[in-house]
C-alpha cells in the first residue's frame, strides 16, 4: 500500500473536503481518502501508485490547488503492529 499526502489550498469547510474526496474516489481506485480543511491536507491510501499529474488535474478540476504531494509506503498501524517486526 502507498500513502499519498497532498497539501490542498482553498478548502474552507466540510463540504470542500467532501468535493475533493468524491473527485478522488471517482477518478482512482483507492482504499481510503480523507481530507481536512483545517490542515489543508488530503491523505489517500491506495494499492497502486497514482500519477501525480493526473491527481493534480483531478483536484484542479474541482477548483482547488494542489500545493505539494508526498508519497510513502504505508503499513497499517494497530494494537498488535509491534508483533510484525
PDB file with one MODEL, atoms N, CA, C and O in Angstrom:
MODEL        1
ATOM      1  N   UNK A   1       0.849  -1.184   0.000  1.00  0.00           N
ATOM      2  CA  UNK A   1       0.000   0.000   0.000  1.00  0.00           C
ATOM      3  C   UNK A   1       0.885   1.235   0.000  1.00  0.00           C
ATOM      4  O   UNK A   1       2.011   1.229   0.498  1.00  0.00           O
ATOM      5  N   UNK A   2       0.334   2.285  -0.575  1.00  0.00           N
ATOM      6  CA  UNK A   2       1.044   3.555  -0.635  1.00  0.00           C
ATOM      7  C   UNK A   2       0.169   4.649  -0.041  1.00  0.00           C
ATOM      8  O   UNK A   2      -1.043   4.682  -0.253  1.00  0.00           O
ATOM      9  N   UNK A   3       0.807   5.542   0.706  1.00  0.00           N
ATOM     10  CA  UNK A   3       0.118   6.678   1.309  1.00  0.00           C
ATOM     11  C   UNK A   3       0.553   7.935   0.570  1.00  0.00           C
ATOM     12  O   UNK A   3       1.744   8.229   0.462  1.00  0.00           O
ATOM     13  N   UNK A   4      -0.429   8.673   0.063  1.00  0.00           N
ATOM     14  CA  UNK A   4      -0.162   9.907  -0.660  1.00  0.00           C
ATOM     15  C   UNK A   4      -0.752  11.061   0.143  1.00  0.00           C
ATOM     16  O   UNK A   4      -1.955  11.099   0.403  1.00  0.00           O
ATOM     17  N   UNK A   5       0.109  12.001   0.534  1.00  0.00           N
ATOM     18  CA  UNK A   5      -0.341  13.177   1.279  1.00  0.00           C
ATOM     19  C   UNK A   5      -0.222  14.390   0.376  1.00  0.00           C
ATOM     20  O   UNK A   5       0.817  14.628  -0.240  1.00  0.00           O
ATOM     21  N   UNK A   6      -1.306  15.156   0.306  1.00  0.00           N
ATOM     22  CA  UNK A   6      -1.321  16.364  -0.527  1.00  0.00           C
ATOM     23  C   UNK A   6      -1.682  17.569   0.316  1.00  0.00           C
ATOM     24  O   UNK A   6      -2.582  17.507   1.153  1.00  0.00           O
ATOM     25  N   UNK A   7      -0.982  18.654   0.094  1.00  0.00           N
ATOM     26  CA  UNK A   7      -1.372  19.941   0.653  1.00  0.00           C
ATOM     27  C   UNK A   7      -2.283  20.583  -0.392  1.00  0.00           C
ATOM     28  O   UNK A   7      -1.857  20.838  -1.519  1.00  0.00           O
ATOM     29  N   UNK A   8      -3.530  20.843  -0.019  1.00  0.00           N
ATOM     30  CA  UNK A   8      -4.526  21.376  -0.941  1.00  0.00           C
ATOM     31  C   UNK A   8      -4.946  22.758  -0.459  1.00  0.00           C
ATOM     32  O   UNK A   8      -5.383  22.923   0.680  1.00  0.00           O
ATOM     33  N   UNK A   9      -4.810  23.748  -1.334  1.00  0.00           N
ATOM     34  CA  UNK A   9      -5.156  25.129  -0.993  1.00  0.00           C
ATOM     35  C   UNK A   9      -6.581  25.427  -1.461  1.00  0.00           C
ATOM     36  O   UNK A   9      -6.956  25.080  -2.581  1.00  0.00           O
ATOM     37  N   UNK A  10      -7.363  26.062  -0.611  1.00  0.00           N
ATOM     38  CA  UNK A  10      -8.695  26.506  -0.993  1.00  0.00           C
ATOM     39  C   UNK A  10      -9.834  25.856  -0.231  1.00  0.00           C
ATOM     40  O   UNK A  10     -10.974  26.306  -0.346  1.00  0.00           O
ATOM     41  N   UNK A  11      -9.564  24.810   0.545  1.00  0.00           N
ATOM     42  CA  UNK A  11     -10.640  24.174   1.311  1.00  0.00           C
ATOM     43  C   UNK A  11     -11.038  25.073   2.476  1.00  0.00           C
ATOM     44  O   UNK A  11     -10.185  25.543   3.228  1.00  0.00           O
ATOM     45  N   UNK A  12     -12.345  25.308   2.617  1.00  0.00           N
ATOM     46  CA  UNK A  12     -12.839  26.194   3.663  1.00  0.00           C
ATOM     47  C   UNK A  12     -13.763  25.498   4.670  1.00  0.00           C
ATOM     48  O   UNK A  12     -13.941  25.982   5.788  1.00  0.00           O
ATOM     49  N   UNK A  13     -14.353  24.355   4.270  1.00  0.00           N
ATOM     50  CA  UNK A  13     -15.352  23.729   5.138  1.00  0.00           C
ATOM     51  C   UNK A  13     -15.427  22.229   4.870  1.00  0.00           C
ATOM     52  O   UNK A  13     -14.679  21.695   4.051  1.00  0.00           O
ATOM     53  N   UNK A  14     -16.328  21.565   5.564  1.00  0.00           N
ATOM     54  CA  UNK A  14     -16.520  20.132   5.396  1.00  0.00           C
ATOM     55  C   UNK A  14     -17.020  19.764   4.006  1.00  0.00           C
ATOM     56  O   UNK A  14     -16.689  18.696   3.490  1.00  0.00           O
ATOM     57  N   UNK A  15     -17.815  20.639   3.397  1.00  0.00           N
ATOM     58  CA  UNK A  15     -18.311  20.361   2.049  1.00  0.00           C
ATOM     59  C   UNK A  15     -17.161  20.365   1.041  1.00  0.00           C
ATOM     60  O   UNK A  15     -17.170  19.582   0.091  1.00  0.00           O
ATOM     61  N   UNK A  16     -16.186  21.230   1.238  1.00  0.00           N
ATOM     62  CA  UNK A  16     -14.990  21.258   0.380  1.00  0.00           C
ATOM     63  C   UNK A  16     -14.247  19.922   0.482  1.00  0.00           C
ATOM     64  O   UNK A  16     -13.797  19.378  -0.526  1.00  0.00           O
ATOM     65  N   UNK A  17     -14.123  19.405   1.691  1.00  0.00           N
ATOM     66  CA  UNK A  17     -13.473  18.116   1.912  1.00  0.00           C
ATOM     67  C   UNK A  17     -14.212  17.022   1.138  1.00  0.00           C
ATOM     68  O   UNK A  17     -13.586  16.172   0.504  1.00  0.00           O
ATOM     69  N   UNK A  18     -15.533  17.049   1.192  1.00  0.00           N
ATOM     70  CA  UNK A  18     -16.348  16.063   0.502  1.00  0.00           C
ATOM     71  C   UNK A  18     -16.162  16.141  -1.005  1.00  0.00           C
ATOM     72  O   UNK A  18     -16.075  15.109  -1.669  1.00  0.00           O
ATOM     73  N   UNK A  19     -16.100  17.360  -1.559  1.00  0.00           N
ATOM     74  CA  UNK A  19     -15.888  17.522  -3.000  1.00  0.00           C
ATOM     75  C   UNK A  19     -14.578  16.865  -3.436  1.00  0.00           C
ATOM     76  O   UNK A  19     -14.540  16.154  -4.441  1.00  0.00           O
ATOM     77  N   UNK A  20     -13.526  17.101  -2.690  1.00  0.00           N
ATOM     78  CA  UNK A  20     -12.218  16.531  -3.033  1.00  0.00           C
ATOM     79  C   UNK A  20     -12.243  15.009  -2.888  1.00  0.00           C
ATOM     80  O   UNK A  20     -11.779  14.293  -3.775  1.00  0.00           O
ATOM     81  N   UNK A  21     -12.780  14.516  -1.780  1.00  0.00           N
ATOM     82  CA  UNK A  21     -12.836  13.069  -1.559  1.00  0.00           C
ATOM     83  C   UNK A  21     -13.626  12.370  -2.662  1.00  0.00           C
ATOM     84  O   UNK A  21     -13.197  11.334  -3.171  1.00  0.00           O
ATOM     85  N   UNK A  22     -14.776  12.929  -3.034  1.00  0.00           N
ATOM     86  CA  UNK A  22     -15.601  12.327  -4.085  1.00  0.00           C
ATOM     87  C   UNK A  22     -14.888  12.333  -5.431  1.00  0.00           C
ATOM     88  O   UNK A  22     -14.966  11.357  -6.177  1.00  0.00           O
ATOM     89  N   UNK A  23     -14.198  13.419  -5.746  1.00  0.00           N
ATOM     90  CA  UNK A  23     -13.468  13.511  -7.017  1.00  0.00           C
ATOM     91  C   UNK A  23     -12.366  12.456  -7.082  1.00  0.00           C
ATOM     92  O   UNK A  23     -12.173  11.828  -8.123  1.00  0.00           O
ATOM     93  N   UNK A  24     -11.653  12.261  -5.996  1.00  0.00           N
ATOM     94  CA  UNK A  24     -10.577  11.268  -5.954  1.00  0.00           C
ATOM     95  C   UNK A  24     -11.154   9.858  -6.096  1.00  0.00           C
ATOM     96  O   UNK A  24     -10.614   9.036  -6.836  1.00  0.00           O
ATOM     97  N   UNK A  25     -12.248   9.581  -5.389  1.00  0.00           N
ATOM     98  CA  UNK A  25     -12.866   8.252  -5.464  1.00  0.00           C
ATOM     99  C   UNK A  25     -13.381   7.938  -6.877  1.00  0.00           C
ATOM    100  O   UNK A  25     -13.281   6.802  -7.340  1.00  0.00           O
ATOM    101  N   UNK A  26     -13.929   8.950  -7.552  1.00  0.00           N
ATOM    102  CA  UNK A  26     -14.436   8.737  -8.913  1.00  0.00           C
ATOM    103  C   UNK A  26     -13.308   8.485  -9.912  1.00  0.00           C
ATOM    104  O   UNK A  26     -13.475   7.710 -10.853  1.00  0.00           O
ATOM    105  N   UNK A  27     -12.166   9.134  -9.712  1.00  0.00           N
ATOM    106  CA  UNK A  27     -11.079   9.089 -10.692  1.00  0.00           C
ATOM    107  C   UNK A  27     -10.107   7.928 -10.488  1.00  0.00           C
ATOM    108  O   UNK A  27      -9.499   7.460 -11.450  1.00  0.00           O
ATOM    109  N   UNK A  28      -9.951   7.458  -9.248  1.00  0.00           N
ATOM    110  CA  UNK A  28      -8.920   6.459  -8.960  1.00  0.00           C
ATOM    111  C   UNK A  28      -9.460   5.351  -8.065  1.00  0.00           C
ATOM    112  O   UNK A  28     -10.356   5.588  -7.254  1.00  0.00           O
ATOM    113  N   UNK A  29      -8.915   4.128  -8.208  1.00  0.00           N
ATOM    114  CA  UNK A  29      -9.304   3.041  -7.302  1.00  0.00           C
ATOM    115  C   UNK A  29      -8.522   3.153  -5.993  1.00  0.00           C
ATOM    116  O   UNK A  29      -7.381   2.698  -5.916  1.00  0.00           O
ATOM    117  N   UNK A  30      -9.114   3.746  -4.978  1.00  0.00           N
ATOM    118  CA  UNK A  30      -8.421   3.971  -3.706  1.00  0.00           C
ATOM    119  C   UNK A  30      -9.073   3.154  -2.600  1.00  0.00           C
ATOM    120  O   UNK A  30     -10.256   2.820  -2.672  1.00  0.00           O
ATOM    121  N   UNK A  31      -8.291   2.841  -1.581  1.00  0.00           N
ATOM    122  CA  UNK A  31      -8.808   2.153  -0.401  1.00  0.00           C
ATOM    123  C   UNK A  31      -9.511   3.138   0.530  1.00  0.00           C
ATOM    124  O   UNK A  31     -10.584   2.859   1.063  1.00  0.00           O
ATOM    125  N   UNK A  32      -8.867   4.315   0.712  1.00  0.00           N
ATOM    126  CA  UNK A  32      -9.385   5.294   1.658  1.00  0.00           C
ATOM    127  C   UNK A  32      -8.899   6.677   1.254  1.00  0.00           C
ATOM    128  O   UNK A  32      -7.775   6.834   0.776  1.00  0.00           O
ATOM    129  N   UNK A  33      -9.745   7.671   1.446  1.00  0.00           N
ATOM    130  CA  UNK A  33      -9.339   9.057   1.221  1.00  0.00           C
ATOM    131  C   UNK A  33      -9.994   9.918   2.293  1.00  0.00           C
ATOM    132  O   UNK A  33     -11.195   9.820   2.542  1.00  0.00           O
ATOM    133  N   UNK A  34      -9.178  10.765   2.923  1.00  0.00           N
ATOM    134  CA  UNK A  34      -9.684  11.688   3.939  1.00  0.00           C
ATOM    135  C   UNK A  34      -9.087  13.064   3.695  1.00  0.00           C
ATOM    136  O   UNK A  34      -7.950  13.197   3.241  1.00  0.00           O
ATOM    137  N   UNK A  35      -9.872  14.075   4.003  1.00  0.00           N
ATOM    138  CA  UNK A  35      -9.407  15.453   3.847  1.00  0.00           C
ATOM    139  C   UNK A  35      -9.679  16.229   5.116  1.00  0.00           C
ATOM    140  O   UNK A  35     -10.586  15.902   5.882  1.00  0.00           O
ATOM    141  N   UNK A  36      -8.879  17.264   5.327  1.00  0.00           N
ATOM    142  CA  UNK A  36      -9.051  18.155   6.473  1.00  0.00           C
ATOM    143  C   UNK A  36      -8.860  19.588   6.000  1.00  0.00           C
ATOM    144  O   UNK A  36      -7.782  19.963   5.541  1.00  0.00           O
ATOM    145  N   UNK A  37      -9.931  20.393   6.119  1.00  0.00           N
ATOM    146  CA  UNK A  37      -9.805  21.794   5.698  1.00  0.00           C
ATOM    147  C   UNK A  37      -8.984  22.595   6.698  1.00  0.00           C
ATOM    148  O   UNK A  37      -8.376  23.599   6.326  1.00  0.00           O
ATOM    149  N   UNK A  38      -8.952  22.178   7.949  1.00  0.00           N
ATOM    150  CA  UNK A  38      -8.164  22.906   8.949  1.00  0.00           C
ATOM    151  C   UNK A  38      -6.658  22.690   8.748  1.00  0.00           C
ATOM    152  O   UNK A  38      -5.853  23.575   9.037  1.00  0.00           O
ATOM    153  N   UNK A  39      -6.290  21.508   8.252  1.00  0.00           N
ATOM    154  CA  UNK A  39      -4.878  21.211   7.981  1.00  0.00           C
ATOM    155  C   UNK A  39      -4.508  21.463   6.517  1.00  0.00           C
ATOM    156  O   UNK A  39      -3.334  21.406   6.149  1.00  0.00           O
ATOM    157  N   UNK A  40      -5.529  21.746   5.676  1.00  0.00           N
ATOM    158  CA  UNK A  40      -5.329  21.886   4.223  1.00  0.00           C
ATOM    159  C   UNK A  40      -4.637  20.643   3.670  1.00  0.00           C
ATOM    160  O   UNK A  40      -3.695  20.750   2.885  1.00  0.00           O
ATOM    161  N   UNK A  41      -5.101  19.472   4.078  1.00  0.00           N
ATOM    162  CA  UNK A  41      -4.427  18.228   3.715  1.00  0.00           C
ATOM    163  C   UNK A  41      -5.432  17.162   3.271  1.00  0.00           C
ATOM    164  O   UNK A  41      -6.530  17.058   3.818  1.00  0.00           O
ATOM    165  N   UNK A  42      -5.035  16.379   2.273  1.00  0.00           N
ATOM    166  CA  UNK A  42      -5.785  15.206   1.839  1.00  0.00           C
ATOM    167  C   UNK A  42      -4.832  14.019   1.875  1.00  0.00           C
ATOM    168  O   UNK A  42      -3.701  14.106   1.398  1.00  0.00           O
ATOM    169  N   UNK A  43      -5.296  12.909   2.445  1.00  0.00           N
ATOM    170  CA  UNK A  43      -4.485  11.692   2.560  1.00  0.00           C
ATOM    171  C   UNK A  43      -5.213  10.576   1.820  1.00  0.00           C
ATOM    172  O   UNK A  43      -6.393  10.317   2.057  1.00  0.00           O
ATOM    173  N   UNK A  44      -4.485   9.920   0.918  1.00  0.00           N
ATOM    174  CA  UNK A  44      -5.041   8.839   0.106  1.00  0.00           C
ATOM    175  C   UNK A  44      -4.268   7.562   0.400  1.00  0.00           C
ATOM    176  O   UNK A  44      -3.037   7.566   0.423  1.00  0.00           O
ATOM    177  N   UNK A  45      -4.990   6.468   0.625  1.00  0.00           N
ATOM    178  CA  UNK A  45      -4.388   5.143   0.747  1.00  0.00           C
ATOM    179  C   UNK A  45      -4.808   4.338  -0.475  1.00  0.00           C
ATOM    180  O   UNK A  45      -5.995   4.216  -0.774  1.00  0.00           O
ATOM    181  N   UNK A  46      -3.825   3.794  -1.173  1.00  0.00           N
ATOM    182  CA  UNK A  46      -4.102   3.082  -2.412  1.00  0.00           C
ATOM    183  C   UNK A  46      -3.181   1.873  -2.555  1.00  0.00           C
ATOM    184  O   UNK A  46      -2.049   1.874  -2.072  1.00  0.00           O
ATOM    185  N   UNK A  47      -3.691   0.848  -3.226  1.00  0.00           N
ATOM    186  CA  UNK A  47      -2.875  -0.338  -3.517  1.00  0.00           C
ATOM    187  C   UNK A  47      -1.838  -0.022  -4.581  1.00  0.00           C
ATOM    188  O   UNK A  47      -0.718  -0.529  -4.533  1.00  0.00           O
ATOM    189  N   UNK A  48      -2.216   0.826  -5.554  1.00  0.00           N
ATOM    190  CA  UNK A  48      -1.335   1.158  -6.675  1.00  0.00           C
ATOM    191  C   UNK A  48      -0.925   2.616  -6.610  1.00  0.00           C
ATOM    192  O   UNK A  48      -1.620   3.449  -6.028  1.00  0.00           O
ATOM    193  N   UNK A  49       0.212   2.910  -7.214  1.00  0.00           N
ATOM    194  CA  UNK A  49       0.692   4.284  -7.291  1.00  0.00           C
ATOM    195  C   UNK A  49      -0.225   5.096  -8.194  1.00  0.00           C
ATOM    196  O   UNK A  49      -0.708   4.589  -9.207  1.00  0.00           O
ATOM    197  N   UNK A  50      -0.466   6.345  -7.836  1.00  0.00           N
ATOM    198  CA  UNK A  50      -1.302   7.250  -8.628  1.00  0.00           C
ATOM    199  C   UNK A  50      -0.393   8.323  -9.206  1.00  0.00           C
ATOM    200  O   UNK A  50       0.422   8.912  -8.497  1.00  0.00           O
ATOM    201  N   UNK A  51      -0.545   8.568 -10.505  1.00  0.00           N
ATOM    202  CA  UNK A  51       0.267   9.572 -11.188  1.00  0.00           C
ATOM    203  C   UNK A  51      -0.011  10.957 -10.609  1.00  0.00           C
ATOM    204  O   UNK A  51      -1.164  11.372 -10.492  1.00  0.00           O
ATOM    205  N   UNK A  52       1.057  11.663 -10.249  1.00  0.00           N
ATOM    206  CA  UNK A  52       0.918  12.973  -9.613  1.00  0.00           C
ATOM    207  C   UNK A  52       0.248  13.988 -10.536  1.00  0.00           C
ATOM    208  O   UNK A  52      -0.575  14.782 -10.080  1.00  0.00           O
ATOM    209  N   UNK A  53       0.585  13.976 -11.825  1.00  0.00           N
ATOM    210  CA  UNK A  53      -0.008  14.928 -12.770  1.00  0.00           C
ATOM    211  C   UNK A  53      -1.516  14.709 -12.896  1.00  0.00           C
ATOM    212  O   UNK A  53      -2.280  15.673 -12.947  1.00  0.00           O
ATOM    213  N   UNK A  54      -1.949  13.446 -12.947  1.00  0.00           N
ATOM    214  CA  UNK A  54      -3.374  13.143 -13.020  1.00  0.00           C
ATOM    215  C   UNK A  54      -4.088  13.574 -11.748  1.00  0.00           C
ATOM    216  O   UNK A  54      -5.204  14.090 -11.798  1.00  0.00           O
ATOM    217  N   UNK A  55      -3.444  13.363 -10.618  1.00  0.00           N
ATOM    218  CA  UNK A  55      -4.010  13.754  -9.331  1.00  0.00           C
ATOM    219  C   UNK A  55      -4.191  15.271  -9.261  1.00  0.00           C
ATOM    220  O   UNK A  55      -5.236  15.758  -8.829  1.00  0.00           O
ATOM    221  N   UNK A  56      -3.170  16.011  -9.685  1.00  0.00           N
ATOM    222  CA  UNK A  56      -3.261  17.476  -9.700  1.00  0.00           C
ATOM    223  C   UNK A  56      -4.382  17.946 -10.631  1.00  0.00           C
ATOM    224  O   UNK A  56      -5.079  18.913 -10.326  1.00  0.00           O
ATOM    225  N   UNK A  57      -4.555  17.261 -11.769  1.00  0.00           N
ATOM    226  CA  UNK A  57      -5.604  17.638 -12.719  1.00  0.00           C
ATOM    227  C   UNK A  57      -6.997  17.405 -12.131  1.00  0.00           C
ATOM    228  O   UNK A  57      -7.875  18.260 -12.248  1.00  0.00           O
ATOM    229  N   UNK A  58      -7.195  16.247 -11.501  1.00  0.00           N
ATOM    230  CA  UNK A  58      -8.499  15.921 -10.909  1.00  0.00           C
ATOM    231  C   UNK A  58      -8.860  16.928  -9.816  1.00  0.00           C
ATOM    232  O   UNK A  58      -9.993  17.407  -9.764  1.00  0.00           O
ATOM    233  N   UNK A  59      -7.909  17.247  -8.949  1.00  0.00           N
ATOM    234  CA  UNK A  59      -8.166  18.214  -7.871  1.00  0.00           C
ATOM    235  C   UNK A  59      -8.352  19.614  -8.465  1.00  0.00           C
ATOM    236  O   UNK A  59      -9.227  20.359  -8.023  1.00  0.00           O
ATOM    237  N   UNK A  60      -7.546  19.971  -9.451  1.00  0.00           N
ATOM    238  CA  UNK A  60      -7.664  21.270 -10.101  1.00  0.00           C
ATOM    239  C   UNK A  60      -9.019  21.471 -10.752  1.00  0.00           C
ATOM    240  O   UNK A  60      -9.545  22.584 -10.757  1.00  0.00           O
ATOM    241  N   UNK A  61      -9.593  20.405 -11.305  1.00  0.00           N
ATOM    242  CA  UNK A  61     -10.911  20.492 -11.938  1.00  0.00           C
ATOM    243  C   UNK A  61     -12.029  20.771 -10.935  1.00  0.00           C
ATOM    244  O   UNK A  61     -13.108  21.221 -11.321  1.00  0.00           O
ATOM    245  N   UNK A  62     -11.783  20.509  -9.656  1.00  0.00           N
ATOM    246  CA  UNK A  62     -12.780  20.800  -8.629  1.00  0.00           C
ATOM    247  C   UNK A  62     -12.670  22.233  -8.117  1.00  0.00           C
ATOM    248  O   UNK A  62     -13.518  22.685  -7.349  1.00  0.00           O
ATOM    249  N   UNK A  63     -11.622  22.950  -8.544  1.00  0.00           N
ATOM    250  CA  UNK A  63     -11.476  24.342  -8.142  1.00  0.00           C
ATOM    251  C   UNK A  63     -10.474  24.584  -7.031  1.00  0.00           C
ATOM    252  O   UNK A  63     -10.348  25.706  -6.540  1.00  0.00           O
ATOM    253  N   UNK A  64      -9.761  23.547  -6.633  1.00  0.00           N
ATOM    254  CA  UNK A  64      -8.764  23.676  -5.572  1.00  0.00           C
ATOM    255  C   UNK A  64      -7.380  23.502  -6.176  1.00  0.00           C
ATOM    256  O   UNK A  64      -7.242  23.001  -7.292  1.00  0.00           O
ATOM    257  N   UNK A  65      -6.360  23.916  -5.443  1.00  0.00           N
ATOM    258  CA  UNK A  65      -4.994  23.846  -5.951  1.00  0.00           C
ATOM    259  C   UNK A  65      -4.153  22.925  -5.076  1.00  0.00           C
ATOM    260  O   UNK A  65      -4.136  23.057  -3.852  1.00  0.00           O
ATOM    261  N   UNK A  66      -3.452  21.988  -5.720  1.00  0.00           N
ATOM    262  CA  UNK A  66      -2.535  21.101  -5.008  1.00  0.00           C
ATOM    263  C   UNK A  66      -1.204  21.822  -4.880  1.00  0.00           C
ATOM    264  O   UNK A  66      -0.573  22.150  -5.885  1.00  0.00           O
ATOM    265  N   UNK A  67      -0.774  22.069  -3.652  1.00  0.00           N
ATOM    266  CA  UNK A  67       0.469  22.780  -3.388  1.00  0.00           C
ATOM    267  C   UNK A  67       1.652  21.813  -3.409  1.00  0.00           C
ATOM    268  O   UNK A  67       2.687  22.102  -4.008  1.00  0.00           O
ATOM    269  N   UNK A  68       1.490  20.663  -2.748  1.00  0.00           N
ATOM    270  CA  UNK A  68       2.575  19.683  -2.713  1.00  0.00           C
ATOM    271  C   UNK A  68       2.008  18.276  -2.591  1.00  0.00           C
ATOM    272  O   UNK A  68       0.890  18.079  -2.117  1.00  0.00           O
ATOM    273  N   UNK A  69       2.808  17.296  -3.031  1.00  0.00           N
ATOM    274  CA  UNK A  69       2.429  15.885  -2.968  1.00  0.00           C
ATOM    275  C   UNK A  69       3.616  15.103  -2.424  1.00  0.00           C
ATOM    276  O   UNK A  69       4.745  15.281  -2.880  1.00  0.00           O
ATOM    277  N   UNK A  70       3.360  14.239  -1.449  1.00  0.00           N
ATOM    278  CA  UNK A  70       4.415  13.348  -0.956  1.00  0.00           C
ATOM    279  C   UNK A  70       3.862  11.925  -0.913  1.00  0.00           C
ATOM    280  O   UNK A  70       2.695  11.707  -0.589  1.00  0.00           O
ATOM    281  N   UNK A  71       4.716  10.971  -1.243  1.00  0.00           N
ATOM    282  CA  UNK A  71       4.322   9.564  -1.277  1.00  0.00           C
ATOM    283  C   UNK A  71       5.257   8.760  -0.391  1.00  0.00           C
ATOM    284  O   UNK A  71       6.457   9.026  -0.318  1.00  0.00           O
ATOM    285  N   UNK A  72       4.675   7.762   0.286  1.00  0.00           N
ATOM    286  CA  UNK A  72       5.466   6.892   1.151  1.00  0.00           C
ATOM    287  C   UNK A  72       4.775   5.542   1.272  1.00  0.00           C
ATOM    288  O   UNK A  72       3.551   5.461   1.164  1.00  0.00           O
ATOM    289  N   UNK A  73       5.542   4.486   1.495  1.00  0.00           N
ATOM    290  CA  UNK A  73       4.907   3.184   1.743  1.00  0.00           C
ATOM    291  C   UNK A  73       4.070   3.267   3.015  1.00  0.00           C
ATOM    292  O   UNK A  73       4.439   3.966   3.959  1.00  0.00           O
ATOM    293  N   UNK A  74       2.953   2.563   3.042  1.00  0.00           N
ATOM    294  CA  UNK A  74       2.062   2.604   4.195  1.00  0.00           C
ATOM    295  C   UNK A  74       1.980   1.231   4.834  1.00  0.00           C
ATOM    296  O   UNK A  74       1.770   0.225   4.156  1.00  0.00           O
ATOM    297  N   UNK A  75       2.149   1.203   6.143  1.00  0.00           N
ATOM    298  CA  UNK A  75       1.976  -0.005   6.917  1.00  0.00           C
ATOM    299  C   UNK A  75       0.861   0.240   7.904  1.00  0.00           C
ATOM    300  O   UNK A  75       0.885   1.224   8.643  1.00  0.00           O
ATOM    301  N   UNK A  76      -0.112  -0.645   7.922  1.00  0.00           N
ATOM    302  CA  UNK A  76      -1.256  -0.478   8.799  1.00  0.00           C
ATOM    303  C   UNK A  76      -0.800  -0.446  10.257  1.00  0.00           C
ATOM    304  O   UNK A  76      -0.003  -1.273  10.700  1.00  0.00           O
ATOM    305  N   UNK A  77      -1.322   0.522  10.973  1.00  0.00           N
ATOM    306  CA  UNK A  77      -0.986   0.653  12.389  1.00  0.00           C
ATOM    307  C   UNK A  77      -2.122   0.061  13.210  1.00  0.00           C
ATOM    308  O   UNK A  77      -3.296   0.256  12.897  1.00  0.00           O
ATOM    309  N   UNK A  78      -1.771  -0.641  14.228  1.00  0.00           N
ATOM    310  CA  UNK A  78      -2.776  -1.235  15.091  1.00  0.00           C
ATOM    311  C   UNK A  78      -2.163  -1.625  16.415  1.00  0.00           C
ATOM    312  O   UNK A  78      -0.966  -1.449  16.643  1.00  0.00           O
ATOM    313  N   UNK A  79      -2.987  -2.146  17.267  1.00  0.00           N
ATOM    314  CA  UNK A  79      -2.548  -2.506  18.603  1.00  0.00           C
ATOM    315  C   UNK A  79      -1.438  -3.555  18.581  1.00  0.00           C
ATOM    316  O   UNK A  79      -0.509  -3.487  19.386  1.00  0.00           O
ATOM    317  N   UNK A  80      -1.525  -4.527  17.667  1.00  0.00           N
ATOM    318  CA  UNK A  80      -0.541  -5.602  17.626  1.00  0.00           C
ATOM    319  C   UNK A  80       0.498  -5.397  16.535  1.00  0.00           C
ATOM    320  O   UNK A  80       1.181  -6.351  16.161  1.00  0.00           O
ATOM    321  N   UNK A  81       0.638  -4.198  16.020  1.00  0.00           N
ATOM    322  CA  UNK A  81       1.595  -3.943  14.934  1.00  0.00           C
ATOM    323  C   UNK A  81       3.041  -4.193  15.355  1.00  0.00           C
ATOM    324  O   UNK A  81       3.880  -4.513  14.513  1.00  0.00           O
ATOM    325  N   UNK A  82       3.339  -4.055  16.628  1.00  0.00           N
ATOM    326  CA  UNK A  82       4.711  -4.284  17.102  1.00  0.00           C
ATOM    327  C   UNK A  82       5.110  -5.760  16.965  1.00  0.00           C
ATOM    328  O   UNK A  82       6.302  -6.070  16.971  1.00  0.00           O
ATOM    329  N   UNK A  83       4.149  -6.666  16.844  1.00  0.00           N
ATOM    330  CA  UNK A  83       4.454  -8.090  16.711  1.00  0.00           C
ATOM    331  C   UNK A  83       4.951  -8.446  15.317  1.00  0.00           C
ATOM    332  O   UNK A  83       5.604  -9.476  15.146  1.00  0.00           O
ATOM    333  N   UNK A  84       4.659  -7.619  14.313  1.00  0.00           N
ATOM    334  CA  UNK A  84       5.045  -7.916  12.943  1.00  0.00           C
ATOM    335  C   UNK A  84       6.505  -7.632  12.653  1.00  0.00           C
ATOM    336  O   UNK A  84       7.004  -8.057  11.611  1.00  0.00           O
ATOM    337  N   UNK A  85       7.189  -6.957  13.498  1.00  0.00           N
ATOM    338  CA  UNK A  85       8.585  -6.582  13.236  1.00  0.00           C
ATOM    339  C   UNK A  85       9.524  -7.706  13.508  1.00  0.00           C
ATOM    340  O   UNK A  85      10.733  -7.555  13.337  1.00  0.00           O
TER     341      UNK A  85
ENDMDL
END
